[in-house]
Amino acid sequence: MIALEVLLTLVREVLRTLLVPLRLGAYLPTRHRWRRVAREVLDAAAHEPPPAAETALQEFFASRRPDRGARPHLFVSAGEASGEAHAARLVRALGGSLRVTAFGGQPLAAAGADVRFQLSEHAVMGIAGVLRQLPLILRAFAAYLRLLRDDPPDLVVLVDYPGLHLVMAKAARRRKVPVLHYVAPQYWAWGPWRMRRYRRAVSATLTILPFETSFFRRCRVPALYIGHPLLDALAEHPPDAAAVAAVRARRTLVLLPGSRRAEIEANLPGLVRTAAALRAHDPALRCVLPHENPRRTTLLRERLAALGADWIEHHEGPLAAWLFGARLILAKSGTGSLLACLSGNPTLVVYQLRGVLSTLGYHNILSVPWIAAANLIAGRQVVPEFCFHGEPGWRRVEQAALQLWTDDAARAEVERGLADVRARLGAPGATERTAAIVRRFLNGAPP
């Protein structure tokens, strides 16, 4: 029976993938309406306080099933490293009052979960990655179905990773098991036509950007903003004051080309040329490329050598001291750019589009007016951002970078905007808020 369900699910997902061009074609005539919705959501989020947990998640709390024992059973799944870090913190925050089974890896096991499948050790990206790892994905799904049959949890918490997790969510909902999605997908930006399927798959979603809740509630998905995990990470490991002061002692430019190989190869050459233009204007400039992932050290150093950029320092390790001490940060759009913005220092966000398809997608599919998280949170452009394909885009980046390097008035305006972004994100505590919601659901405790 499980083998048959796995096969039918595989067939459905293949057909769904084949139908993407048709779904996209149906979406294009409506894209202007979705862009209007996105603009309304961003404007509303900038002026309305977020609802309380009891109000936002009332429908979710009402789906709680009768108690099944003294220790409720929680299932947690994380499909890649960053999601597993969130999941492991959640399991530790919940303590030993729950029985936790999980799909993940060593961090979840160390946090106290009974890991049934090593999912996060084999994270996949894109269609090619899915095809390479298809046998593993099918084994994981079969193991999950056996768990739902033999030891059904009282609550399923799926962390990020919306591809496989959406399939897992639908399987749980078919068995009347509630599903909480922690770190909502960015359907508000790419592919809002997927919201109907998402609404049917999850019982509620937890967002890490404050404006997201308005979008999901508009689409009738119970949603709550619980704070951004980056705030927790900064609170747990604040930058060393002496290290920040040492960076500030020199006029330092920081480059963040991205974490994935393709991102680095697309963005690093243009960032290096921009840094060289600034250095020509200010020969005392110090340029640093810090990176946390040791697996990227060789690639970065090889690329810097090939670009003749031996004057750029590469440092492996935490980013915070470099970002908080920088005069200017040039960051590829993503989590790293938001961390840069949380430093409060002037930041310029870039994204080099790769090829015709990504350029067409940016101009025709993107629903929101900006790509930088800081601008979306503020509901206005507070940091310069550039999403482009080709050399003319990098020339605009150079001009904007030179202005932020030299113009004190422009720098002060960006700094004021970033202070507003930091205030809108609220206080740290995303993990504790999520743990309180899980405890409230499973034990009936106040949120």
C-alpha positions in Angstrom: 0.0 0.0 0.0 2.8 2.4 0.9 4.7 1.5 -2.3 1.5 2.3 -4.3 1.1 5.7 -2.6 4.7 6.6 -3.2 4.3 5.7 -6.9 1.1 7.7 -7.3 2.7 10.7 -5.5 5.7 10.5 -7.9 3.3 10.4 -10.9 1.4 13.4 -9.6 4.5 15.4 -9.0 5.9 14.6 -12.4 2.7 15.7 -14.0 2.7 18.9 -11.9 6.2 19.7 -13.1 5.2 19.1 -16.7 2.3 21.4 -16.3 4.4 24.3 -15.0 4.6 26.1 -18.4 0.8 26.0 -18.6 0.4 27.3 -15.1 2.8 30.0 -15.8 1.0 31.0 -19.0 -2.3 31.2 -17.0 -0.6 33.3 -14.4 1.0 35.9 -16.7 -2.3 37.7 -17.6 -3.0 38.1 -13.8 0.4 39.2 -12.7 -0.6 42.8 -12.5 -3.3 41.9 -10.0 -0.8 40.0 -7.9 1.6 42.9 -8.0 -1.2 45.2 -6.8 -1.9 42.7 -3.9 1.8 42.6 -3.0 2.0 46.4 -2.9 -1.1 46.6 -0.7 0.3 43.9 1.6 3.6 45.8 2.0 1.9 49.1 2.6 -0.4 47.5 5.2 2.4 45.7 7.0 4.3 49.0 7.4 1.4 50.5 9.4 -0.5 47.7 11.1 0.7 45.9 14.2 0.8 42.1 13.9 -2.0 40.1 15.5 -1.5 38.0 18.6 -0.9 34.3 18.3 -4.4 33.3 19.7 -6.0 35.4 17.0 -3.8 34.6 14.0 -3.7 30.9 14.7 -7.2 30.3 16.1 -8.1 27.9 13.4 -4.8 26.0 13.9 -5.3 25.7 17.6 -8.8 24.5 17.1 -7.5 21.5 15.0 -5.8 20.0 18.1 -6.7 16.3 18.5 -7.5 14.7 21.9 -4.4 13.8 24.0 -2.8 10.5 23.1 -0.7 10.2 26.3 1.5 11.9 28.9 4.1 12.7 26.3 2.7 14.0 23.0 4.4 12.9 19.9 6.0 15.6 17.7 7.5 15.0 14.3 10.1 17.5 12.9 11.7 17.5 9.5 14.6 19.6 8.1 15.8 19.1 4.5 19.0 21.2 4.6 21.5 22.7 6.9 20.1 26.1 7.7 16.6 24.6 8.3 18.1 22.0 10.6 19.8 24.7 12.7 16.3 26.2 13.3 14.8 22.8 14.0 17.5 21.8 16.4 17.1 25.0 18.4 13.3 24.3 18.5 13.8 20.8 19.9 16.2 22.0 22.6 13.7 24.8 23.5 10.9 22.3 23.9 12.9 20.2 26.4 12.0 16.6 27.3 8.3 17.0 27.8 7.6 15.7 24.3 8.6 12.7 22.3 10.3 14.0 19.2 11.0 11.9 16.1 12.6 13.6 13.1 14.1 13.6 9.6 17.3 15.5 9.6 20.9 14.9 10.7 23.4 15.0 13.5 22.3 18.5 14.9 18.8 17.2 15.4 20.0 14.0 17.0 22.3 16.0 19.3 19.3 18.2 20.3 17.5 15.1 21.5 15.3 14.0 18.6 15.0 10.4 17.4 16.2 10.9 13.8 14.6 8.2 11.6 16.0 9.3 8.3 19.2 11.3 7.4 17.4 13.9 5.2 19.4 17.0 5.7 22.7 15.3 4.9 21.5 15.0 1.3 19.9 18.4 0.6 19.0 18.9 -3.1 18.4 22.0 -5.2 16.6 22.3 -8.5 15.2 19.8 -10.9 18.6 18.3 -11.7 19.4 17.8 -8.0 16.0 16.1 -7.5 16.6 13.7 -10.4 20.0 12.8 -9.0 18.7 12.1 -5.6 15.3 10.7 -6.6 15.9 7.2 -5.0 16.8 8.8 -1.7 13.7 11.1 -1.8 11.4 8.2 -2.5 12.9 6.2 0.4 12.5 9.2 2.7 8.8 9.6 1.7 8.2 5.9 2.1 9.8 6.0 5.6 7.6 9.0 6.4 4.4 7.2 5.3 5.3 4.2 7.5 5.7 6.6 10.5 2.3 8.2 9.8 0.8 4.7 9.7 2.6 3.0 12.6 3.2 5.9 15.0 1.2 8.9 13.9 2.4 12.1 15.5 0.1 14.6 17.2 1.8 17.4 15.2 4.1 17.6 12.2 6.5 20.6 12.1 8.2 21.0 8.7 11.1 23.5 8.6 11.5 25.5 5.3 12.4 23.2 2.3 8.9 23.6 0.6 9.5 21.1 -2.2 9.5 17.7 -0.5 7.9 19.2 2.6 4.8 20.2 0.8 4.3 16.6 -0.4 4.9 15.4 3.2 2.4 18.0 4.5 -0.3 16.8 2.1 0.2 13.2 3.2 -0.2 14.2 6.8 -3.3 16.2 6.2 -4.9 13.3 4.4 -4.5 11.4 7.6 -5.9 14.3 9.7 -2.5 15.1 11.3 -2.1 18.8 11.7 0.9 20.4 10.0 2.8 23.6 11.1 5.2 25.0 8.5 8.1 26.9 10.1 9.7 29.4 7.7 7.0 30.2 5.1 7.9 29.8 1.4 8.4 33.0 -0.6 5.3 32.4 -2.8 4.5 36.1 -2.4 7.5 36.8 -4.6 7.6 33.9 -7.0 4.6 31.9 -8.1 1.6 33.0 -6.0 -0.5 30.6 -8.1 0.9 27.9 -5.7 -1.0 29.3 -2.8 -4.1 27.1 -3.4 -2.1 24.0 -3.0 -0.2 25.4 0.0 -3.4 26.3 1.7 -4.6 22.7 1.4 -1.3 21.2 2.6 -0.6 23.1 5.8 -2.7 23.9 8.9 -0.7 27.1 9.6 2.6 28.8 8.7 5.1 30.7 10.7 6.8 33.6 8.9 10.2 35.2 9.5 9.5 38.5 7.7 6.7 40.7 9.2 4.9 41.5 6.0 4.5 37.9 4.9 1.7 37.2 7.4 -0.7 39.7 5.6 -0.1 37.9 2.3 -0.8 34.4 3.7 -3.8 35.5 5.6 -5.2 37.1 2.4 -4.9 33.7 0.8 -6.7 32.1 3.8 -3.7 30.5 5.4 -3.4 31.0 9.2 -0.1 32.7 9.6 2.0 34.4 12.4 5.2 36.4 12.3 7.5 34.9 15.0 10.6 37.0 14.3 13.7 36.3 12.2 16.2 33.6 13.3 19.1 36.0 12.4 18.1 38.1 15.4 18.4 35.0 17.6 21.8 34.2 16.1 23.0 37.8 16.7 21.7 37.8 20.3 23.4 34.5 21.0 26.7 35.4 19.4 27.0 39.2 19.2 30.0 40.6 17.4 33.1 41.1 19.5 33.4 44.9 20.2 37.2 44.8 19.9 37.0 43.0 16.6 34.5 45.5 15.3 36.7 48.4 16.4 39.7 46.9 14.6 37.7 46.7 11.4 36.5 50.3 11.8 40.0 51.5 12.3 40.4 51.3 8.5 38.0 52.2 5.7 36.8 48.7 4.9 34.7 47.5 2.0 33.1 44.1 2.5 32.0 41.8 -0.4 29.4 39.1 0.0 29.0 37.3 -3.3 26.7 34.5 -2.0 27.1 31.1 -0.6 26.4 28.7 -3.5 28.9 28.0 -6.2 26.7 29.4 -9.0 26.1 32.6 -7.1 29.8 33.1 -6.4 30.7 32.6 -10.1 28.0 35.0 -11.3 28.5 37.8 -8.8 32.2 37.8 -7.7 33.7 39.2 -11.0 31.4 42.2 -10.9 31.9 42.8 -7.2 35.7 42.7 -7.7 35.4 45.3 -10.6 33.3 47.5 -8.4 35.7 47.2 -5.5 38.6 48.1 -7.9 36.8 51.2 -9.0 36.4 52.3 -5.4 40.0 51.5 -4.7 41.1 53.7 -7.6 39.2 56.6 -6.0 40.4 55.8 -2.5 43.8 53.9 -2.5 43.6 53.5 1.3 40.5 51.3 1.0 40.7 47.8 2.6 38.6 45.2 0.8 37.6 42.0 2.6 35.7 38.9 1.4 34.6 37.0 4.6 32.9 33.6 4.3 31.5 31.2 6.8 31.5 27.9 4.8 34.9 26.3 4.7 33.9 24.2 1.7 33.9 27.4 -0.4 37.4 28.6 0.7 39.3 27.0 -2.2 36.8 28.2 -4.8 36.9 31.8 -3.5 40.6 31.9 -3.4 41.0 30.4 -6.9 38.5 32.9 -8.3 40.2 35.9 -6.6 43.5 34.7 -8.0 42.1 34.3 -11.5 40.7 37.8 -11.3 44.1 39.2 -10.2 42.5 40.4 -7.0 45.3 39.6 -4.5 44.6 42.9 -2.8 41.2 41.5 -1.5 41.5 39.7 1.8 39.6 36.4 2.2 38.7 35.4 5.8 37.0 32.2 6.8 34.7 32.4 9.8 31.9 34.5 11.3 30.7 37.5 9.4 29.4 39.8 12.1 32.5 41.7 13.1 33.3 42.5 9.5 29.8 43.6 8.7 29.4 45.7 11.9 32.8 47.4 11.3 32.5 48.0 7.5 32.1 51.4 5.9 30.2 49.8 3.0 28.9 46.3 2.2 28.2 45.0 -1.3 26.0 41.9 -0.9 24.3 39.5 -3.2 20.6 39.4 -2.4 19.7 36.8 0.2 20.1 36.0 3.9 23.6 37.5 3.9 22.3 40.8 2.6 19.7 41.0 5.4 22.5 40.2 8.0 24.5 43.0 6.4 21.5 45.4 6.7 21.1 44.4 10.4 24.6 45.8 11.0 23.1 49.2 10.3 26.0 50.1 8.0 25.4 51.3 4.4 24.7 48.3 2.2 24.2 47.9 -1.6 22.3 44.8 -2.7 22.9 43.1 -6.1 21.7 40.1 -8.0 23.3 39.1 -11.3 20.7 37.3 -13.4 22.0 34.3 -15.3 20.7 33.9 -18.8 17.5 34.8 -20.7 15.1 32.7 -18.7 16.0 34.2 -15.4 15.8 37.7 -16.9 12.3 37.0 -18.3 11.3 35.6 -15.0 12.4 38.6 -13.1 10.5 41.0 -15.4 7.4 38.9 -15.7 6.9 36.6 -12.7 8.3 38.6 -9.7 5.3 40.0 -7.8 7.0 42.4 -5.4 8.6 45.7 -6.3 12.0 44.9 -4.6 14.2 41.9 -4.0 16.2 43.1 -1.0 14.6 41.9 2.3 15.4 45.3 3.9 13.3 47.2 1.3 10.4 44.7 1.6 10.4 45.0 5.4 10.4 48.8 5.2 7.8 49.0 2.5 10.1 51.4 0.6 13.6 51.4 -0.8 16.0 52.1 2.0 19.1 50.4 0.4 20.0 50.6 -3.3 19.3 47.4 -5.1 20.2 46.2 -8.6 18.9 43.1 -10.3 20.2 42.9 -13.9 21.8 40.9 -16.6 25.0 42.2 -18.3 27.7 44.9 -17.9 25.5 48.0 -17.9 24.0 46.8 -14.6 27.5 46.6 -13.0 28.2 50.2 -14.1 25.2 51.4 -12.2 26.4 49.4 -9.2 29.7 51.2 -9.4 28.1 54.6 -9.5 25.9 53.8 -6.5 28.8 52.3 -4.5 30.9 55.4 -5.1 28.1 57.6 -3.8 27.7 55.6 -0.6 31.4 55.5 -0.1 31.9 59.3 -0.4 28.5 61.1 0.2 27.9 61.5 4.0 24.3 62.6 3.4 23.5 59.5 1.3 25.1 57.3 3.9 23.1 58.9 6.7 19.8 58.4 4.8 20.5 54.7 4.4 21.5 54.3 8.0 18.2 55.9 9.1 16.3 53.5 6.9 18.1 50.5 8.2 17.4 51.6 11.8 13.7 51.5 10.8 14.1 48.0 9.3 15.7 46.7 12.5 12.8 48.2 14.6 10.2 46.6 12.4 11.8 43.1 12.8 11.2 43.4 16.6 13.0 41.5 19.3 14.9 38.2 19.1 13.1 35.1 20.3 11.8 33.3 17.1 12.7 29.9 18.5 11.1 30.5 21.9 7.9 31.9 20.2 7.7 28.8 18.0 8.3 26.5 21.0 5.4 28.3 22.8 3.1 27.7 19.9 4.0 24.0 19.7 3.5 23.6 23.5 0.2 25.5 23.3 -1.0 23.1 20.6 0.2 19.9 22.2 -0.4 20.6 25.9 -3.0 23.3 25.8 -0.6 25.7 27.6 -1.0 29.5 27.1 1.0 30.7 24.1 
